[in-house]
């Protein structure tokens, strides 16, 4: 590991001296002790020094200075305690004597900038700084790519990980052994990332904590790196299961478990089992090489099921790492919404899922975008994508490529295929040996074997492996699965039949599909806690024997959109009431975007339609709260309208009465005037003369 043998300095201020006005943090001492054990035992560090409760900023700064000047390799500096902000906006780390007042902080707390300068001037190797304190996001200002993050150390080859944003507090829950952030980090080192990479880097740790901490109500950690410090391996990942979705290596060096991924995409760890796309990988590398002088995005497109994700993850990324561009290029695959790492080649898969932030296009790195073909029209208007540079289309595989995709993973795993099985698979897929290719395109399959069927082939191979005879995949085992046309539906139906309540499966899958209005239906990533079903239902469809659902940390998704058309039960659920599903879909999306803003609530006919649809249905806690808030707001508005109408009616009556009284008074005055005038004429004295 890259940090094996490295040194670490752990500093924590949990107890404050009487002259300080800061509260104590009892969890600091235990946090530092357990961090030390984890860094030594799990990460293999050579030396870990602990400085607990430094009394003064001089003592705190001296510890950092000594660690920096004595480092002869990678160094980790970790601080736990209070973080305070001066009048000038600078972050200060608390010591035992620190006072928070504006006239005391700058000489009783250690400025973070002092730590930064010590490390910048003295450390030769990579350095990681971890700050578990309030307002720690200010430590990454200036280098941060996110606009809400601010303040980073300008250290070459540095990784700075902070427990909170620039204006956010950190937490040490009362009665807990550790602070919230460090406790989550310790659990991650202990348990790992399920199905994650073999080793944990700081990028992996930040990405995982960014999911788990906000889900528990704590701030999202911030991170920023320079150079490739974030890619350095810190510890083995206890959650890693090896390649091919659980295919660990045997003593003979061959993968145990299925060499086929089923509906799931191949990952970088599965590169040794990924075959059939070598020519297309070469095309992608050539296109990237041509873009080094003018780094326009490389758009990789194809229909759903063409294998785009596998191509990018298990084909392109390993090729780049092995020097296909003339140097070992670092590459990372993300989906929209995930943190953007600092790499040579950034690959954003499934671009159709959300708008891309400007951060994706920043910097001088190469950019690859994977997008479904039926969404290209929507993206063509984005000038940042530069469609004029063309796209690489992931088309159908040739017969030879299909044979490689079937035969070579089995050979790599020490398995054999019964004679006739490959030919049967090709025939069921839509091609046969010796069949004439499409005119003008040698080796291309006929139209009914288009690439959208590749997930069905992969799933059929996976379940045929489950039916194998010893180390041989047999024709009889393949036929028992239902074949390419029926294996997927048979697997889904088997899981459905084993559930106590099949209606829960219907509720689950309808929440995991976005009903298309001008496009095909697509799958959704939904947080598990927003699904109105029990976890046992999710686990049943996600089990290794099925792999119909994928659990990605706290998110649940259908493993592949092929299930939407290949499983008749799901198709019938979707077709039964598409109009109603669209109402629910819009309601859930509005609830997720709501964030308590009264302006985002439903009103009028839209609310009436949603209330009618939701009657007697559970839409999940968030959508239910949103609808209840919309109804309450509408009721309040109706009551206000009635009150205003009543007041206006009362004012109108008062106005009419006042007008009537004014008329009557005028008439009385007019009569009195005429009477007075008449009397004046009667009693006028005669004129003289």
C-alpha positions in Angstrom: 0.0 0.0 0.0 1.2 3.5 -0.7 0.8 4.6 2.9 2.4 1.5 4.3 5.3 2.5 6.6 4.1 6.1 6.6 4.1 8.3 9.6 1.0 9.9 11.2 0.4 12.7 13.7 -2.9 12.6 15.6 -3.7 15.8 17.5 -6.8 16.2 19.6 -8.0 18.9 22.0 -10.8 17.5 24.2 -10.1 19.1 27.6 -9.7 22.9 27.9 -8.0 24.9 30.6 -10.0 27.1 33.0 -9.1 30.3 31.2 -10.7 28.9 28.0 -14.4 29.5 27.3 -14.7 26.4 25.0 -16.7 23.3 26.1 -14.8 20.0 26.5 -15.3 17.2 24.0 -15.1 14.0 26.0 -15.0 11.8 22.8 -11.6 13.1 21.6 -9.4 10.9 23.7 -11.1 7.6 22.7 -11.2 8.8 19.1 -7.5 9.4 18.9 -6.7 6.1 20.6 -8.9 4.1 18.2 -7.6 6.0 15.2 -4.0 5.1 16.2 -4.9 1.4 16.4 -6.7 1.5 13.1 -3.8 3.2 11.3 -1.2 0.8 12.7 -3.2 -2.4 12.4 -5.4 -1.9 9.4 -3.4 0.6 7.3 0.1 -0.7 8.2 1.6 2.7 9.1 5.1 2.7 10.5 4.7 5.2 13.3 1.7 7.0 14.7 2.3 9.8 17.3 -0.6 11.0 19.4 -0.7 14.5 20.9 -3.6 14.8 23.3 -4.8 18.1 24.7 -2.0 20.4 23.7 -2.2 23.3 26.1 -1.1 26.2 23.9 -1.0 27.0 20.2 2.8 26.9 20.6 2.7 23.2 21.7 0.2 22.4 18.9 2.4 24.1 16.3 5.6 22.5 17.6 4.1 19.0 17.2 3.2 19.8 13.5 6.6 21.3 12.8 8.4 18.3 14.2 6.3 15.9 12.3 6.8 17.8 9.0 10.5 18.3 9.4 11.0 14.6 10.3 8.9 13.1 7.6 10.8 11.0 5.0 7.8 9.8 3.1 4.0 10.0 3.2 2.6 11.9 6.2 -0.9 12.0 7.7 -1.8 14.9 10.0 -5.2 14.4 11.7 -6.8 17.0 14.1 -9.9 16.5 16.3 -11.3 19.4 18.3 -12.9 22.8 18.0 -12.4 24.8 14.9 -13.1 28.6 15.2 -13.3 31.4 12.7 -11.6 34.8 13.2 -13.0 38.1 12.2 -11.0 37.9 9.0 -12.5 34.5 8.2 -9.5 32.4 8.9 -9.8 28.9 10.4 -8.1 28.4 13.8 -7.5 25.1 15.6 -8.2 25.1 19.3 -5.6 24.3 22.0 -6.3 23.9 25.7 -6.0 27.6 26.4 -8.0 28.9 23.3 -10.6 31.5 23.8 -13.2 32.2 21.2 -13.6 36.0 21.6 -12.5 38.2 18.7 -9.8 39.8 20.9 -8.3 36.5 22.0 -8.7 33.9 19.2 -5.8 34.9 17.0 -3.2 34.5 19.7 -4.8 31.6 21.6 -5.6 29.4 18.7 -3.3 28.0 15.9 -4.1 29.5 12.5 -4.7 26.7 9.9 -2.5 28.7 7.5 0.4 28.0 9.9 -0.1 24.3 9.6 -0.3 24.6 5.8 3.0 26.5 5.7 4.8 24.0 7.9 3.7 21.1 5.7 4.3 23.0 2.4 7.9 24.0 3.4 9.1 20.8 4.9 7.3 17.6 3.6 8.8 16.0 0.6 6.4 13.1 0.1 2.6 13.1 -0.2 0.7 14.4 2.8 -2.9 13.9 3.9 -4.6 16.4 6.3 -7.8 15.4 8.0 -9.7 18.0 10.0 -12.5 16.8 12.3 -13.7 20.2 13.5 -16.3 22.9 13.0 -15.9 25.1 9.9 -13.2 22.8 8.6 -14.3 23.4 5.0 -12.5 26.7 5.2 -9.3 24.7 5.0 -9.9 24.0 1.4 -10.7 27.5 0.1 -9.3 28.5 -3.2 -8.6 25.0 -4.6 -12.1 23.7 -4.1 -14.1 22.9 -7.1 -17.4 23.1 -5.3 -18.7 26.6 -4.8 -19.9 25.9 -1.3 -16.5 24.7 -0.2 -13.8 27.1 0.5 -10.2 27.2 1.7 -7.5 24.6 0.8 -3.9 24.0 1.5 -1.7 24.6 -1.5 0.5 21.6 -0.9 1.8 19.7 -3.9 0.7 16.1 -3.6 -1.7 16.8 -0.8 -5.2 15.5 0.1 -7.3 17.5 2.6 -10.4 15.9 4.0 -12.7 17.9 6.2 -15.6 16.9 8.4 -17.8 19.8 7.4 -18.3 22.8 5.1 -17.0 26.3 5.6 -20.0 27.4 7.7 -21.0 24.1 9.2 -20.5 22.6 12.7 -19.1 19.2 13.3 -20.7 16.9 15.9 -19.6 14.8 18.8 -23.0 13.2 19.9 -23.3 13.0 23.7 -22.6 9.6 25.1 -20.9 8.3 21.9 -17.4 7.0 22.0 -16.2 8.9 18.9 -17.0 12.1 17.1 -19.5 11.6 14.3 -17.0 12.0 11.5 -14.1 10.0 12.9 -16.5 7.3 14.1 -17.8 6.9 10.6 -14.3 6.7 9.3 -13.3 4.1 11.8 -16.4 2.0 10.8 -15.4 2.3 7.2 -11.9 1.1 7.9 -13.3 -1.8 9.9 -16.1 -2.9 7.5 -15.0 -1.5 4.2 -17.1 -0.7 1.1 -19.2 -3.7 0.0 -18.2 -4.8 -3.5 -15.8 -2.0 -3.6 -12.2 -1.9 -4.8 -9.5 -4.1 -3.3 -7.9 -1.1 -1.5 -9.3 2.1 0.0 -7.9 5.4 -1.2 -8.8 8.8 0.2 -11.0 9.4 -2.8 -12.9 6.2 -1.9 -13.2 7.2 1.7 -14.5 10.7 0.9 -17.0 9.3 -1.6 -18.3 6.7 0.9 -18.5 9.1 3.9 -20.3 11.6 1.6 -23.1 9.1 1.4 -23.3 7.7 4.9 -22.9 10.8 7.1 -25.6 12.9 5.5 -27.9 9.9 5.6 -27.4 10.0 9.4 -28.1 13.7 9.7 -24.5 14.9 9.8 -22.7 17.3 7.4 -21.3 16.1 4.1 -17.5 15.9 4.3 -15.5 18.1 1.9 -12.3 17.1 0.1 -9.8 18.4 -2.3 -6.4 17.1 -3.6 -3.5 18.2 -5.6 -1.5 15.8 -7.7 -2.5 12.2 -7.2 -2.6 12.1 -3.4 -6.2 11.1 -3.4 -5.4 7.9 -5.4 -2.8 6.6 -2.9 -3.9 3.4 -1.2 -4.5 3.8 2.5 -5.9 0.4 3.6 -7.2 -2.9 2.3 -11.0 -2.9 1.7 -12.6 -5.5 4.0 -15.7 -5.3 1.8 -13.9 -6.3 -1.4 -15.1 -9.6 -2.8 -12.7 -9.9 -5.7 -13.6 -9.8 -9.4 -16.8 -10.9 -11.1 -19.1 -10.0 -8.3 -17.8 -12.3 -5.7 -15.4 -14.3 -7.8 -12.5 -14.6 -5.4 -9.2 -16.0 -6.6 -8.5 -19.7 -5.8 -5.2 -21.2 -4.8 -4.6 -21.8 -8.5 -5.0 -18.1 -9.3 -8.4 -18.7 -11.1 -11.6 -16.8 -10.2 -13.9 -18.6 -7.9 -17.6 -18.0 -8.5 -19.3 -17.0 -11.7 -17.1 -15.5 -14.4 -20.2 -13.8 -15.9 -21.7 -10.6 -14.4 -25.3 -11.3 -15.2 -27.2 -8.0 -15.6 -24.5 -6.0 -13.8 -21.8 -4.1 -15.7 -18.2 -5.3 -15.7 -16.0 -3.2 -13.4 -12.4 -2.3 -13.5 -11.7 -5.2 -11.1 -13.3 -7.5 -13.7 -10.9 -6.6 -16.5 -9.4 -10.1 -16.6 -12.9 -11.5 -17.5 -13.9 -8.8 -20.0 -13.5 -10.0 -23.6 -14.9 -9.2 -27.1 -14.5 -5.4 -27.1 -10.8 -5.0 -27.7 -11.2 -3.3 -31.1 -13.6 -0.8 -29.6 -11.3 -0.1 -26.7 -8.6 0.7 -29.3 -10.9 3.1 -31.0 -11.6 5.0 -27.8 -7.9 5.2 -27.0 -7.2 6.6 -30.5 -10.0 9.2 -30.1 -8.7 10.3 -26.7 -5.1 10.6 -28.1 -6.4 12.9 -30.8 -8.1 15.1 -28.2 -5.0 15.7 -26.1 -4.2 18.9 -27.9 -7.9 20.0 -27.9 -9.7 18.2 -25.1 -13.2 18.2 -26.4 -15.5 15.6 -24.7 -15.5 12.1 -26.2 -19.1 11.0 -26.4 -19.7 7.2 -26.2 -23.2 6.3 -27.1 -25.4 3.2 -27.9 -28.7 1.7 -27.1 -29.5 0.4 -23.6 -27.9 -2.9 -23.3 -25.1 -2.3 -25.7 -22.4 -2.6 -23.0 -21.3 1.0 -22.7 -20.7 0.9 -18.9 -18.7 -2.4 -19.1 -16.7 -1.0 -22.0 -15.8 2.2 -20.1 -15.1 0.5 -16.7 -13.5 -2.8 -17.6 -12.1 -1.9 -21.0 -11.0 1.7 -21.2 -9.9 2.4 -17.6 -7.5 -0.6 -17.4 -6.1 0.3 -20.9 -5.4 3.9 -19.8 -3.8 2.7 -16.6 -1.5 0.4 -18.6 -0.2 3.3 -20.7 -2.4 3.1 -23.8 -2.0 6.9 -24.2 1.8 6.7 -24.0 1.8 7.1 -20.2 0.0 5.5 -17.3 -3.1 7.7 -17.1 -5.2 7.9 -14.0 -8.9 7.5 -14.8 -12.1 7.3 -12.8 -15.7 6.5 -13.6 -18.5 8.5 -11.9 -22.2 9.0 -12.5 -23.9 12.4 -12.3 -24.1 13.7 -8.8 -20.9 12.0 -7.5 -17.8 14.0 -6.4 -15.5 14.8 -9.3 -12.0 13.4 -8.6 -8.7 14.9 -9.8 -7.6 12.5 -12.6 -6.1 12.6 -16.1 -9.2 11.1 -17.7 -12.7 11.7 -16.2 -15.4 9.3 -17.4 -19.0 10.2 -16.6 -21.3 7.3 -17.3 -25.1 7.4 -17.7 -25.1 11.1 -18.4 -28.8 11.0 -19.3 -29.6 10.7 -15.5 -29.0 14.4 -14.6 -27.6 17.7 -15.8 -23.8 17.9 -15.7 -22.3 20.6 -13.4 -19.7 23.0 -14.8 -17.1 21.3 -12.6 -17.1 18.3 -14.9 -15.8 20.5 -17.7 -13.2 22.4 -15.7 -9.5 21.8 -15.9 -7.4 20.4 -18.8 -8.2 16.7 -18.3 -9.7 14.5 -20.9 -13.4 13.9 -20.6 -15.5 10.8 -21.7 -19.3 10.9 -21.5 -21.4 7.7 -21.8 -25.0 8.3 -22.8 -27.9 6.3 -24.1 -28.6 6.9 -27.7 -32.3 7.9 -27.3 -31.2 10.8 -25.1 -28.7 12.3 -27.6 -31.3 14.7 -29.0 -31.8 16.3 -25.6 -28.1 16.7 -25.0 -27.3 18.1 -28.5 -28.2 21.6 -27.5 -25.5 21.8 -24.8 -22.6 23.6 -26.4 -20.2 22.2 -23.8 -20.5 18.8 -25.4 -19.2 19.8 -28.8 -21.2 17.3 -30.8 -19.4 18.4 -34.0 -16.4 16.3 -32.9 -18.5 13.2 -33.4 -19.3 10.3 -31.2 -18.2 6.7 -30.8 -21.2 4.3 -31.2 -21.2 1.1 -29.3 -22.7 -1.2 -31.9 -23.5 -4.9 -32.2 -20.8 -7.4 -31.5 -19.6 -9.6 -34.4 -19.9 -13.4 -34.1 -16.2 -13.7 -33.2 -16.5 -11.1 -30.5 -19.6 -12.9 -29.1 -17.7 -16.1 -29.0 -14.9 -14.5 -27.1 -17.3 -13.0 -24.6 -18.8 -16.5 -24.0 -15.8 -18.7 -24.2 -12.8 -16.7 -22.8 -14.3 -15.8 -19.3 -15.0 -19.5 -18.8 -11.5 -20.5 -19.8 -10.1 -17.8 -17.4 -12.1 -19.3 -14.6 -11.0 -22.9 -15.4 -14.4 -23.9 -16.7 -15.3 -25.7 -19.9 -18.3 -25.4 -22.2 -20.1 -28.5 -23.5 -19.9 -28.8 -27.3 -22.9 -27.3 -28.9 -23.6 -24.8 -26.1 -21.9 -21.8 -27.8 -23.8 -22.5 -31.1 -27.1 -22.8 -29.2 -26.4 -19.5 -27.4 -25.6 -17.7 -30.7 -28.7 -19.1 -32.4 -31.0 -18.0 -29.5 -29.3 -14.6 -29.5 -30.2 -14.2 -33.2 -27.2 -15.4 -35.1 -25.8 -18.7 -36.1 -22.3 -19.9 -37.3 -22.0 -19.3 -41.0 -25.1 -17.0 -41.2 -24.7 -14.3 -43.7 -23.8 -10.9 -42.2 -25.5 -7.7 -42.8 -24.7 -6.4 -46.2 -21.8 -3.9 -46.3 -20.9 -4.7 -42.6 -18.8 -7.9 -42.4 -19.4 -9.8 -39.2 -22.3 -7.7 -38.0 -25.3 -9.6 -36.6 -28.7 -9.4 -38.2 -31.1 -6.8 -36.8 -32.8 -9.1 -34.3 -29.5 -9.7 -32.6 -28.9 -6.0 -31.8 -26.7 -5.1 -28.8 -29.7 -4.4 -26.5 -29.9 -8.2 -26.0 -26.4 -8.5 -24.5 -27.6 -8.3 -20.9 -29.9 -11.2 -21.6 -27.0 -13.2 -22.8 -24.9 -12.4 -19.8 -27.7 -13.3 -17.4 -28.3 -16.5 -19.2 -24.6 -17.4 -18.9 -24.7 -16.6 -15.2 -27.6 -18.8 -14.4 -26.2 -21.5 -16.6 -23.1 -21.4 -14.5 -25.4 -21.9 -11.5 -26.7 -25.0 -13.2 -23.3 -26.3 -14.2 -22.1 -29.9 -13.9 -18.9 -29.7 -12.0 -16.7 -27.4 -14.0 -18.7 -27.7 -17.2 -21.5 -25.5 -18.4 -23.9 -27.8 -20.2 -26.7 -27.5 -22.8 -29.1 -29.2 -20.4 -28.3 -26.6 -17.7 -28.8 -23.8 -20.1 -32.2 -25.2 -21.2 -33.3 -25.5 -17.6 -32.8 -21.7 -17.2 -35.3 -20.9 -19.9 -32.7 -19.8 -22.4 -31.8 -16.2 -23.4 -35.4 -15.4 -24.0 -36.7 -16.7 -20.7 -33.9 -16.9 -18.2 -34.3 -13.4 -16.9 -38.1 -13.7 -16.5 -37.8 -17.1 -14.9 -35.3 -15.7 -12.3 -37.6 -12.8 -11.5 -40.7 -14.9 -11.3 -38.9 -17.3 -8.9 -38.0 -14.5 -6.5 -41.5 -13.1 -6.8 -43.1 -16.4 -6.0 -40.9 -16.7 -2.8 -42.1 -13.4 -1.3 -44.8 -13.4 1.4 -46.5 -10.4 -0.4 -46.0 -10.1 -4.1 -47.7 -6.7 -4.0 -44.6 -5.3 -2.3 -42.6 -6.3 -5.3 -44.9 -4.4 -7.6 -44.7 -1.3 -5.3 -40.9 -1.6 -5.2 -40.3 -1.9 -8.9 -42.7 0.8 -9.9 -40.8 3.2 -7.7 -37.5 2.1 -9.4 -38.7 3.0 -12.9 -39.0 6.4 -14.5 -41.9 6.2 -17.0 -40.8 7.7 -20.3 -43.0 10.5 -21.8 -41.0 11.0 -25.0 -38.4 8.3 -24.4 -38.2 4.7 -23.3 -38.7 3.8 -19.7 -35.5 4.0 -17.6 -34.3 2.8 -14.2 -33.9 5.2 -11.2 -31.5 5.3 -8.3 -33.6 5.6 -5.2 -32.4 5.9 -1.5 -33.4 2.7 0.3 -35.1 4.7 3.1 -37.5 6.3 0.6 -38.8 2.9 -0.7 -42.1 2.0 1.0 -41.2 -1.7 1.3 -39.3 -3.9 3.7 -35.5 -4.4 3.3 -36.1 -8.2 3.0 -37.9 -7.6 -0.4 -35.0 -5.6 -1.7 -32.5 -8.2 -0.5 -34.4 -11.0 -2.2 -34.0 -9.4 -5.7 -30.5 -8.3 -5.0 -29.2 -11.7 -3.8 -26.3 -13.3 -5.7 -28.7 -15.9 -7.2 -30.8 -13.2 -8.8 -28.8 -9.9 -9.1 -31.9 -8.1 -10.4 -31.4 -5.2 -8.1 -28.1 -3.5 -7.2 -27.4 -1.9 -3.9 -24.9 0.9 -4.3 -24.2 2.1 -0.7 -27.6 3.5 0.4 -29.1 3.5 -3.2 -31.2 0.9 -4.8 -31.6 0.4 -8.6 -32.6 -2.1 -11.2 -29.4 -3.8 -12.3 -30.2 -3.3 -16.0 -33.0 -1.8 -18.0 -33.3 -5.1 -20.0 -35.5 -6.3 -17.1 -38.1 -3.6 -18.1 -38.9 -5.4 -21.3 -37.8 -9.0 -20.5 -40.0 -9.6 -17.4 -43.7 -9.8 -18.4 -44.9 -9.1 -14.9 -43.0 -5.8 -14.6 -44.1 -4.8 -18.1 -47.8 -5.5 -17.2 -47.4 -3.4 -14.0 -46.0 -0.5 -16.0 -48.6 -0.7 -18.7 -51.6 -1.1 -16.4 -51.8 2.6 -15.5 -49.1 4.7 -17.2 -51.0 7.9 -16.6 -51.3 7.2 -12.9 -47.6 6.3 -12.7 -46.7 9.6 -14.4 -48.7 11.5 -11.7 -46.9 9.6 -9.0 -43.5 10.1 -10.7 -44.0 13.9 -10.9 -45.2 13.9 -7.3 -42.2 12.1 -6.0 -39.8 14.3 -8.1 -41.5 17.5 -6.8 -41.2 16.2 -3.2 -37.5 15.5 -3.7 -37.0 19.1 -5.0 -39.2 20.6 -2.4 -36.8 21.2 0.5 -39.5 22.9 2.6 -40.0 25.8 0.1 -43.7 26.8 0.1 -43.4 27.8 -3.5 -42.7 24.3 -4.6 -46.0 22.8 -3.2 -48.8 21.5 -5.3 -51.9 23.7 -5.9 -55.2 23.7 -7.8 -56.0 21.0 -10.3 -52.5 19.4 -9.9 -53.1 18.9 -6.2 -56.5 17.6 -6.8 -55.2 15.0 -9.3 -52.4 14.0 -7.0 -54.7 13.6 -4.0 -57.1 11.4 -6.0 -54.2 9.2 -7.2 -52.5 8.9 -3.8 -55.7 8.0 -1.9 -55.0 4.7 -0.1 -51.4 4.5 -1.4 -48.1 4.8 0.4 -45.7 6.9 -1.6 -42.9 7.0 0.9 -42.3 9.3 3.8 -41.0 12.3 1.8 -43.7 12.2 -0.8 -46.4 11.7 1.9 -45.0 14.8 3.8 -45.0 16.8 0.6 -48.5 16.0 -0.3 -49.7 16.6 3.3 -48.0 20.0 3.3 -49.6 20.8 -0.1 -53.0 19.9 1.3 -52.5 21.9 4.5 -51.3 24.9 2.4 -54.3 24.6 0.2 -56.6 24.4 3.2 -55.0 27.5 4.7 -55.4 29.4 1.5 -59.1 28.3 1.2 -59.7 29.5 4.8 -57.9 32.8 4.0 -60.0 33.2 0.9 -63.2 32.6 2.9 -62.1 35.1 5.6 -61.2 37.7 3.0 -64.5 37.2 1.2 -66.4 37.6 4.5 -64.5 40.7 5.3 -65.1 42.1 1.8 -68.7 41.3 2.0 -69.0 43.0 5.4 -67.2 46.0 4.1 -69.6 46.1 1.1 -72.6 46.0 3.4 -71.1 48.8 5.6 -70.4 50.8 2.5 -73.9 50.4 1.2 -75.4 51.4 4.5 -73.2 54.4 4.7 -74.1 55.4 1.2 -77.8 55.0 2.0 -77.5 57.1 5.1 -75.6 59.7 3.2 -78.3 59.9 0.6 -81.0 60.1 3.3 -79.1 62.9 5.0 -78.7 64.7 1.8 -82.4 64.4 1.1 -83.3 65.7 4.6 -80.9 68.6 4.1 -82.4 69.4 0.7 -85.9 69.4 2.1 -84.8 71.6 5.0 -83.2 74.0 2.6 -86.3 74.3 0.5 -88.5 74.9 3.5 -86.2 77.6 4.8 -86.2 79.2 1.4 -90.0 79.2 1.3 -90.3 80.7 4.7 -87.9 83.4 3.7 -90.1 84.4 0.8 -93.2 84.5 3.0 -91.8 86.7 5.7 -89.7 89.0 3.5 -90.7 92.6 4.4 -92.1 94.9 1.7 -89.7 97.1 -0.2 -89.3 100.8 0.7 -90.5 103.5 -1.5 
